[in-house]
Amino acid sequence: MQFDPLGLITTRVSIRDYKSDPVPKDLLLQILEAARWAPSGDNLQPWRFILIEEQEIKRRIGEICVRAAVRSFGKDIVGLQKRFAEVPEEKRKAIIEGLVTGSRFKFIGEAPILLAVCADTSITTNYLQDTSAAIQNMLLAAHGLGLGACWIGLPLADKESEEQTEEALGISGDVKLVALVTIGYPSRIPKPRPRLPLRDLVYLNRYGNRERLQI
């Protein structure tokens, strides 16, 4: 079997704009299967998934995320100006407005598929590492199947948002929300974001040492 894993990885982008077309169940199941086959410490598999189909719950979670964005980004407009300083002025204004008003995140409650990725924390203390591997598998599987997906941590931006989201989804006890994932057919595909050069990220034997490093 021949495939191009690096090509799949480097062409994947986060998709926030979706067509209204429904996602076929067989494709959704393939994405969940990809998550199920992720690696985990001692094969403990702490991940759990909630498929959110009820429109009222999706709407409620979308509103929670918008409010979380307003609280999170609205208090740091100066920081956002610096962060997007290299972006052309009109586009920069639109980006910042979308962040501080939360409008950039309305797609969360409107996406064709909304999944909540959870972890049973009673199984392992490494649940964040394990569930992150499962989420990455989901993103790559969606991309390989011609779909788009977005990994969203906004409900965890503050305690209030986290508690409201977990309440809406019936999450309690040892089970914790780790992320949301939206899935659908892309209506717009953004260009891949730039990545730091590999040489800036790799050291030899000790952190900070690049002497004799051949990259």
MARSEKOL-217486 format. One record per residue (C-alpha): residue in one letter; x, y, z. Coordinates in steps of 0.1 Angstrom, whole numbers. Layout:
% residues N
   residu       X       Y       Z
        A       X       Y       Z
...
***
This chain:
% residues 215
   residu       X       Y       Z
        M       0       0       0
        Q      14      34     -11
        F       3      67       3
        D      18     101       9
        P      14     109      47
        L      35     141      46
        G      14     154      17
        L     -18     147      37
        I      -3     165      67
        T      11     195      49
        T     -21     202      29
        R     -44     200      59
        V     -58     233      71
        S     -83     243      97
        I    -117     248      81
        R    -142     272      95
        D    -165     278      65
        Y    -187     249      56
        K    -213     241      29
        S    -247     231      42
        D    -243     196      26
        P    -247     168      52
        V    -218     146      59
        P    -225     109      50
        K    -227      86      80
        D    -201      62      65
        L    -175      91      63
        L    -182     102      99
        L    -178      66     111
        Q    -144      64      92
        I    -133      96     110
        L    -143      82     144
        E    -125      49     135
        A     -94      69     128
        A     -97      84     163
        R    -102      50     178
        W     -69      37     164
        A     -48      65     179
        P     -19      56     202
        S     -23      59     239
        G      -1      52     269
        D      -5      15     279
        N     -33      14     253
        L     -57      28     279
        Q     -78      46     253
        P     -93      73     276
        W    -111      92     247
        R    -148      94     245
        F    -168     112     218
        I    -202     129     219
        L    -219     134     185
        I    -240     165     189
        E    -270     163     165
        E    -297     182     185
        Q    -299     217     171
        E    -307     234     204
        I    -276     219     220
        K    -254     230     190
        R    -269     265     192
        R    -262     267     230
        I    -226     255     226
        G    -221     280     198
        E    -233     308     220
        I    -211     297     249
        C    -181     298     225
        V    -190     333     212
        R    -192     346     247
        A    -159     329     256
        A    -143     346     227
        V    -156     381     237
        R    -142     376     272
        S    -109     361     260
        F    -100     384     231
        G    -119     416     241
        K     -94     423     269
        D     -63     422     247
        I     -70     444     217
        V     -35     459     219
        G     -20     424     218
        L     -41     415     188
        Q     -29     446     170
        K       7     434     175
        R      -1     398     166
        F     -16     408     133
        A       7     438     126
        E      19     423      93
        V     -16     418      79
        P     -29     445      56
        E     -50     471      75
        E     -85     462      62
        K     -80     425      67
        R     -65     431     101
        K     -95     451     112
        A    -118     424     100
        I     -99     397     118
        I     -97     415     151
        E    -134     425     149
        G    -143     388     144
        L    -123     378     174
        V    -134     405     199
        T    -171     402     189
        G    -170     364     187
        S    -185     364     152
        R    -155     344     139
        F    -167     315     160
        K    -204     314     151
        F    -195     285     128
        I    -191     262     158
        G    -229     260     164
        E    -237     260     126
        A    -213     233     113
        P    -228     202      98
        I    -211     180     124
        L    -201     190     159
        L    -182     165     181
        A    -171     169     217
        V    -140     150     225
        C    -138     140     262
        A    -116     119     284
        D    -122      96     313
        T     -96     110     336
        S     -99      81     360
        I     -82      59     335
        T     -49      78     331
        T     -32     111     340
        N     -19     113     304
        Y     -54     118     289
        L     -45     151     273
        Q     -17     135     253
        D     -38     105     243
        T     -69     125     233
        S     -47     149     213
        A     -34     120     192
        A     -70     109     186
        I     -80     144     175
        Q     -52     147     151
        N     -62     114     136
        M     -97     128     131
        L     -84     159     114
        L     -62     140      90
        A     -89     114      82
        A    -114     142      75
        H     -90     159      51
        G     -82     126      34
        L    -119     120      28
        G    -124     154      12
        L    -139     170      43
        G    -127     198      65
        A    -124     200     102
        C    -114     224     130
        W    -100     216     164
        I    -115     240     189
        G    -104     247     225
        L    -125     278     231
        P    -149     262     256
        L    -119     257     279
        A    -109     294     277
        D    -123     300     312
        K    -140     281     339
        E    -174     295     332
        S    -173     284     296
        E    -160     249     305
        E    -187     244     331
        Q    -215     256     308
        T    -204     234     280
        E    -200     203     302
        E    -234     210     317
        A    -250     212     282
        L    -234     179     272
        G    -242     160     305
        I    -205     157     313
        S    -196     152     349
        G    -174     134     374
        D    -142     119     361
        V    -151     127     325
        K    -137     160     312
        L    -142     180     280
        V    -109     182     260
        A    -120     199     228
        L    -147     204     202
        V    -143     193     165
        T    -163     207     137
        I    -166     187     104
        G    -181     194      70
        Y    -175     200      34
        P    -154     232      30
        S    -170     262      13
        R    -137     280      14
        I    -102     265      18
        P     -76     290      32
        K     -40     288      22
        P     -18     268      45
        R      -3     289      73
        P      35     294      73
        R      56     272      95
        L      89     279     112
        P     120     265      95
        L     129     230     107
        R     164     242     117
        D     148     266     142
        L     131     238     160
        V     156     210     163
        Y     186     207     186
        L     214     181     190
        N     218     162     223
        R     209     192     245
        Y     183     220     242
        G     197     250     225
        N     227     231     209
        R     229     232     171
        E     266     227     168
        R     273     201     141
        L     235     197     135
        Q     230     189      98
        I     196     199      87
***
